[in-house]
Amino acid sequence: MNIGDASALSGVSAKMIRYYEQTGLIPLAARTASGYRNYADADVHMLRFIARSRDLGFPISEITDLLDLWRNTDRRSADVKALAQARIQDLRHKITHLQDMADTLETLHMCPYGLKSLDLLNRQGYRVEDHHLTTRAEVDAFKERHDVQTTPQTFIGGQRIGGYDDLRHHFGKTVRDKTATTYRPVIALFAMAAAMALATSWAAFGQLITIAAAEWFVAFAMCLLALQKLKDVESFATMFLNYDLLAQRWVRYGYVYPFAEGLAGILMVAGALMWLSIPVALFIGTIGAVSVYKAVYIDKREIKCACVGGDSNVPLGFVSLTENLMMIAMAIWMLIKTRMWMAIYMGSVMAVIMLAFMLGMYSDRKKNIAIFVGAGFAFVLSLWLVRSQETVEDLAWMKAMIPHHSIAILTSERADISDPRVRDLADSIIDAQRNEIEEMKRYIADIEANGDAPAGTRRVEAN
């Protein structure tokens, strides 16, 4: 075999093989007819032996002696045994030394509770004498002598006080119960969301208190709450099953919820895709509010809330209900702000008219009736919303008209029209609606950038 194969089989680099040959540690390899090195299986075994010996710490001189003993069968086995025993003894000394070093490093690492105890004693005016346990044996002996399970331990006037929590209790300070329920995580999260919203408002408008700041507060809080849940979706989904009504019927909803909440929050921060974020927030918020109200105020259950993740100790109750009510309020506010009901109103009117006078355009009668009833309900609701609000201004009117025109385009495109005259009419409607949409988009961009056009400015129709 060539030097590359010998290197791969023995684990010794080709460079080291050449070095061993040059120093005489191994004999020169035989050569092929073309002059290349040719190694035998015995050479590979010898190289493996050298590699193992080097790993065990044998110097080259002793490896040479061992190889000589290996090759010279006339030498007594006692020579081999004496050399090996000396090496074994040396290795045992090194092992003992390394174990002592490991014990020292283990006990000399930074002990956070030791530092906290030291700081507390200094703040209480005590002069502290700090004793370090430098080996594992010292630590074990200390624990056995004082019948304790942990270190560090604090002594005052010769009396053992205990660990850090015991020291706090000794000085009359509160000791947090890690198993007790607390609202602290939620308070911290809402405070951070409020600070982020105010900072964003200051950066965008030069003012802290703005309507946008209130909107961003809710949106940021939704994102942060979703982030807490996404840290461990499995744990959240398990805890969520304890009280959420939809999750109890469809388990996968517990896994979808954090992503839905995060998506709605991000879209509301950006003020984009309101047609998606508003229904999502309204849906999960409404189900969540009903679920929490039933679990806490009707069933009188005392369970932990999954609102900040599955490993929290936040009690289910007012905070979780507030989270869901905030999402509902934000969805309704964005619905009012964007005048989205104008598009719903127009679309539902068209649906009612089409279904009332063109019932044959849908083949499934049950779906036809369901759509008709739903459209009628949406029509009544949106009509009430439109009548209860002030007349919309230019931008809101155009933004509401765009989806109205889009519905006309979609209806004309999907209609099963056989008469060529009617098909030509439908195509004309499609072209006209698309041109008007482009024209409205152009006006929206111009008004947002430059304001209203001067009086007397004529309309320029889109081509």
C-alpha positions in Angstrom: 0.0 0.0 0.0 1.2 3.6 -0.6 1.9 6.2 2.1 -1.6 7.7 1.9 -3.3 4.4 2.6 -0.8 3.6 5.5 -1.6 7.1 7.0 -5.4 6.5 6.8 -5.2 3.1 8.4 -2.8 4.0 11.2 -4.0 7.5 12.0 -0.4 8.9 11.6 0.1 11.7 9.1 2.2 11.1 6.0 4.6 13.8 7.2 5.1 12.0 10.5 5.7 8.7 8.8 8.5 10.2 6.8 9.9 11.7 10.0 9.9 8.4 11.8 11.7 6.8 8.8 14.3 9.6 8.8 15.0 9.3 12.6 15.2 5.5 12.4 12.2 4.9 14.6 10.7 2.7 11.9 12.6 1.0 9.1 12.6 2.5 5.6 9.6 1.3 3.5 10.2 -1.0 0.6 10.0 0.6 -2.9 7.9 -0.4 -5.8 9.3 -0.8 -9.3 8.4 2.8 -10.1 10.1 4.1 -6.9 7.1 4.7 -4.7 7.0 3.7 -1.0 5.2 0.4 -0.4 4.0 -0.4 3.2 3.0 -3.7 4.5 0.4 -4.6 7.2 3.2 -5.0 9.8 4.2 -1.4 9.1 0.7 -0.2 9.8 0.6 -2.1 13.1 3.9 -0.6 14.1 2.6 2.9 13.3 -0.5 2.3 15.4 1.6 1.2 18.3 3.7 4.4 18.0 0.5 6.5 17.9 -1.0 4.8 21.0 2.4 5.2 22.9 2.5 8.9 22.1 -1.0 9.4 23.3 -0.1 7.7 26.6 2.8 10.1 27.0 5.8 7.9 26.2 8.8 9.8 24.9 10.5 8.8 21.6 13.4 7.2 23.5 11.2 4.8 25.4 9.1 4.1 22.3 12.4 3.1 20.6 13.1 0.7 23.4 9.7 -0.8 23.2 9.9 -1.3 19.5 13.4 -2.8 20.0 11.9 -5.2 22.5 9.1 -5.9 20.1 11.4 -6.7 17.2 14.1 -8.5 19.3 12.4 -11.7 20.7 15.7 -12.7 22.4 15.4 -10.0 25.0 13.8 -11.1 28.3 10.1 -10.2 28.9 11.2 -8.8 32.3 12.8 -5.9 30.4 9.4 -5.1 28.7 7.6 -5.4 32.1 10.0 -3.1 33.9 9.7 -0.4 31.2 5.9 -0.7 31.1 5.6 -0.6 34.9 7.7 2.6 35.1 5.4 4.2 32.5 2.3 3.0 34.3 3.5 4.5 37.6 4.2 7.8 35.9 0.7 7.8 34.4 -0.9 7.1 37.7 0.9 10.2 39.2 -0.4 12.3 36.3 -4.0 11.0 36.8 -3.9 11.9 40.5 -2.5 15.3 39.7 -5.2 15.9 37.1 -8.0 14.8 39.5 -6.7 17.2 42.1 -6.7 20.0 39.5 -10.3 19.2 38.5 -11.4 19.2 42.1 -9.8 22.6 42.7 -11.3 24.1 39.6 -14.7 22.7 40.5 -14.6 24.3 43.9 -12.9 27.6 42.9 -15.5 28.5 40.2 -17.5 31.7 40.8 -20.2 30.8 43.2 -23.1 33.3 42.6 -24.8 32.7 45.9 -21.5 33.1 47.7 -21.0 36.5 46.0 -24.6 37.5 46.8 -24.2 36.5 50.5 -20.9 38.4 50.7 -22.5 41.5 49.2 -25.5 41.3 51.6 -23.2 41.0 54.6 -21.1 43.9 53.5 -24.3 46.0 53.0 -25.4 45.1 56.5 -22.1 46.4 57.9 -20.4 43.1 58.7 -16.7 42.5 58.3 -16.5 39.2 56.4 -13.9 36.5 56.7 -14.2 34.4 53.6 -13.0 30.8 53.7 -12.5 29.0 50.4 -12.8 25.2 50.1 -10.2 24.3 47.5 -10.7 20.6 46.9 -13.6 18.3 46.6 -12.5 16.4 49.7 -12.7 19.7 51.7 -16.2 20.4 50.4 -17.4 16.9 51.2 -15.9 17.1 54.7 -17.5 20.5 55.3 -20.9 19.2 54.3 -20.6 16.2 56.5 -19.3 18.1 59.5 -22.1 20.7 59.5 -24.8 18.3 58.1 -25.7 20.5 55.1 -26.3 19.7 51.4 -25.1 22.9 49.8 -22.4 25.5 50.0 -21.7 28.3 50.8 -22.8 28.6 54.4 -22.8 31.7 56.5 -21.8 31.9 60.2 -22.4 34.9 62.4 -20.8 34.9 65.8 -20.0 31.2 65.6 -23.7 30.4 64.8 -24.5 28.9 61.5 -27.2 30.9 59.7 -27.4 28.9 56.4 -27.4 29.6 52.7 -28.3 32.8 50.9 -32.1 32.6 51.5 -31.5 31.8 55.1 -29.3 34.9 55.4 -32.0 37.1 53.8 -34.5 35.7 56.3 -32.1 36.3 59.2 -32.0 40.0 58.2 -35.8 40.3 57.9 -35.8 40.6 54.1 -38.3 38.9 51.8 -37.4 35.5 50.4 -39.1 34.7 47.1 -41.1 31.5 47.0 -40.2 30.0 43.6 -43.5 28.0 43.5 -45.8 30.9 44.5 -47.9 32.7 41.8 -46.9 36.2 40.8 -47.9 38.9 38.4 -44.3 40.2 38.2 -43.5 38.7 34.7 -46.6 40.2 33.2 -46.0 43.6 34.8 -42.5 43.6 33.5 -43.6 42.7 30.0 -46.4 45.3 29.8 -44.0 47.9 31.2 -41.4 47.1 28.5 -44.1 47.2 25.8 -45.2 50.7 27.1 -41.6 51.9 27.1 -41.0 50.7 23.6 -44.3 52.3 22.4 -43.4 55.6 23.9 -39.9 55.5 22.5 -41.2 54.7 19.1 -43.7 57.5 19.3 -40.9 59.9 20.3 -38.7 58.8 17.4 -41.5 59.0 14.8 -43.4 62.1 15.9 -41.2 63.9 18.5 -43.9 63.3 21.1 -44.4 60.7 23.8 -48.2 60.7 24.1 -49.9 60.0 20.8 -52.7 57.7 19.5 -50.0 55.7 17.7 -48.2 55.1 21.0 -51.3 53.5 22.4 -51.7 51.3 19.3 -48.1 50.3 19.4 -48.3 49.5 23.1 -51.0 46.8 22.4 -49.2 45.6 19.3 -45.8 45.4 21.1 -47.4 43.6 24.0 -48.9 41.0 21.7 -45.5 40.4 20.1 -43.8 40.1 23.5 -46.5 37.7 24.8 -46.2 35.6 21.7 -42.4 35.5 22.1 -42.8 34.2 25.6 -45.1 31.4 24.3 -42.8 30.6 21.4 -39.9 29.9 23.7 -41.5 26.5 24.5 -44.5 25.9 22.4 -45.0 22.4 23.7 -45.1 23.5 27.3 -47.5 26.4 26.4 -49.9 24.2 24.5 -50.1 21.8 27.4 -50.9 24.5 29.9 -53.3 26.2 27.4 -55.4 23.0 27.3 -56.3 23.5 31.0 -58.7 26.4 30.2 -59.0 27.3 26.5 -62.3 26.1 25.1 -61.2 25.7 21.5 -57.9 24.0 22.3 -59.9 21.4 24.3 -61.8 20.6 21.2 -59.0 21.0 18.7 -55.6 20.4 20.4 -53.6 21.8 17.5 -55.0 25.3 18.2 -52.7 25.5 21.2 -49.7 25.2 18.8 -51.2 27.7 16.3 -52.1 30.4 18.9 -48.6 31.8 19.6 -47.9 32.2 15.9 -51.3 33.8 15.3 -50.8 36.3 18.1 -47.3 37.1 16.9 -48.5 37.6 13.3 -51.4 39.9 14.3 -49.1 41.9 16.6 -46.4 42.4 13.9 -49.0 43.4 11.3 -50.5 45.9 13.7 -47.1 47.4 14.4 -46.6 47.9 10.7 -50.2 48.9 10.0 -50.3 46.5 7.1 -52.6 43.8 5.9 -55.4 44.9 8.3 -57.8 42.5 6.5 -55.7 39.7 8.0 -54.6 41.0 11.4 -58.0 42.3 12.5 -59.9 39.0 12.1 -57.1 37.0 13.6 -56.8 39.3 16.7 -60.6 39.4 17.0 -60.9 35.6 16.7 -58.2 34.5 19.2 -59.0 37.4 21.6 -62.7 36.6 21.7 -62.2 32.9 22.3 -59.5 33.6 24.9 -61.7 36.1 26.8 -64.6 33.7 26.9 -62.4 30.8 28.0 -60.7 32.7 30.8 -64.0 34.2 32.0 -65.6 30.7 32.2 -62.6 29.1 33.9 -62.1 31.8 36.5 -65.4 33.6 37.2 -67.9 30.8 36.4 -66.1 27.5 37.2 -64.0 29.3 40.0 -60.9 27.4 39.1 -57.4 28.4 40.4 -54.9 27.5 37.7 -51.8 29.0 36.2 -52.0 31.2 33.1 -50.1 30.3 29.9 -50.1 34.0 28.8 -46.3 34.4 29.3 -45.4 30.8 28.5 -45.9 27.4 29.8 -43.4 27.6 32.7 -44.7 30.7 34.4 -46.4 31.0 37.8 -48.8 33.8 36.7 -52.3 33.0 38.0 -55.1 32.8 35.5 -57.5 35.7 35.9 -57.6 39.4 35.4 -54.3 39.7 33.5 -55.1 37.0 31.0 -58.5 38.4 30.5 -57.0 41.8 30.0 -54.6 40.4 27.3 -57.6 39.0 25.4 -59.7 42.1 25.8 -56.8 44.2 24.6 -56.6 42.2 21.4 -60.4 42.6 20.9 -60.3 46.3 21.6 -57.3 46.7 19.2 -59.1 44.8 16.5 -62.2 46.9 16.9 -60.2 50.1 17.0 -58.3 49.3 13.8 -61.6 48.3 12.2 -63.0 51.7 13.0 -59.8 53.5 12.1 -59.4 52.0 8.7 -63.2 52.2 7.9 -63.0 48.6 6.8 -66.7 48.2 7.3 -67.2 50.4 4.2 -65.7 47.6 2.1 -67.7 45.1 4.0 -70.9 47.1 3.5 -70.3 47.4 -0.3 -69.3 43.8 -0.7 -72.3 42.5 1.3 -74.7 44.7 -0.7 -73.3 43.2 -3.9 -73.5 39.7 -2.5 -77.2 40.2 -1.4 -78.1 41.6 -4.8 -76.3 38.9 -6.8 -77.7 36.0 -4.7 -81.2 37.5 -4.7 -81.5 38.0 -8.5 -78.9 35.5 -9.8 -79.4 32.4 -7.6 -78.4 30.2 -10.5 -74.8 31.4 -10.4 -74.0 29.1 -7.5 -74.6 25.3 -7.9 -74.6 24.3 -4.2 -77.9 25.4 -2.7 -76.8 25.0 1.0 -73.7 27.1 0.4 -75.8 29.6 -1.5 -78.2 30.0 1.4 -75.4 30.3 3.9 -73.6 32.9 1.9 -76.9 34.8 1.5 -77.6 34.8 5.2 -74.0 35.8 6.1 -74.0 38.6 3.5 -77.3 39.8 4.9 -76.0 39.9 8.4 -72.8 41.7 7.3 -74.9 44.1 5.3 -77.0 45.0 8.4 -74.0 45.3 10.7 -71.9 47.4 8.3 -74.9 49.6 7.4 -75.3 50.4 11.1 -71.6 51.1 11.4 -71.7 53.4 8.4 -74.7 55.2 9.6 -73.2 55.7 13.1 -70.0 57.3 11.8 -69.3 60.6 10.2 -68.9 60.8 6.4 -65.5 59.5 5.3 -62.9 61.8 3.8 -61.1 61.4 0.5 -58.5 58.8 1.5 -60.8 56.6 3.5 -63.4 56.7 0.7 -60.9 55.6 -2.0 -59.4 53.0 0.3 -62.9 51.5 0.8 -63.7 51.7 -2.9 -60.7 49.7 -4.0 -61.9 46.4 -2.5 -65.4 47.2 -3.8 -64.0 47.5 -7.3 -61.9 44.3 -6.8 -65.1 42.4 -6.0 -66.7 43.6 -9.2 -63.6 42.4 -11.1 -63.6 39.0 -9.4 -67.3 38.5 -10.1 -66.9 39.5 -13.8 -63.9 37.2 -14.2 -65.5 34.1 -12.6 -69.0 34.5 -14.3 -69.8 31.7 -16.7 -70.9 33.9 -19.6 -71.7 32.4 -23.0 -73.2 35.4 -24.9 -70.3 37.2 -26.7 -71.9 40.6 -26.1 -72.2 40.0 -22.4 -68.6 38.7 -22.3 -67.5 41.8 -24.0 -69.4 43.9 -21.5 -67.9 42.0 -18.6 -64.4 42.5 -20.0 -65.1 46.3 -20.3 -66.2 46.4 -16.7 -63.0 44.6 -15.7 -60.8 47.1 -17.6 -62.8 50.1 -16.2 -62.6 48.9 -12.7 -58.8 48.2 -12.9 -58.2 51.6 -14.4 -60.2 53.3 -11.6 -58.3 51.3 -9.0 -54.9 52.5 -10.4 -56.3 56.0 -10.5 -57.4 55.9 -6.9 -54.0 54.4 -5.8 -52.3 57.3 -7.6 -54.5 59.9 -5.9 -53.9 58.3 -2.5 -50.2 58.4 -2.9 -50.3 62.0 -4.1 -52.6 63.2 -1.3 -50.5 61.4 1.4 -47.3 63.0 0.1 -48.5 66.5 -1.0 -52.0 67.0 0.5 -55.2 68.0 -1.4 -54.8 69.5 -4.9 -55.6 73.2 -5.4 -59.2 74.1 -6.2 -60.0 73.8 -9.9 -57.5 71.0 -10.6 -59.0 68.7 -13.2 -59.1 65.0 -13.0 -56.6 63.0 -15.1 -58.2 59.7 -15.9 -56.0 56.5 -15.8 -55.4 54.9 -19.2 
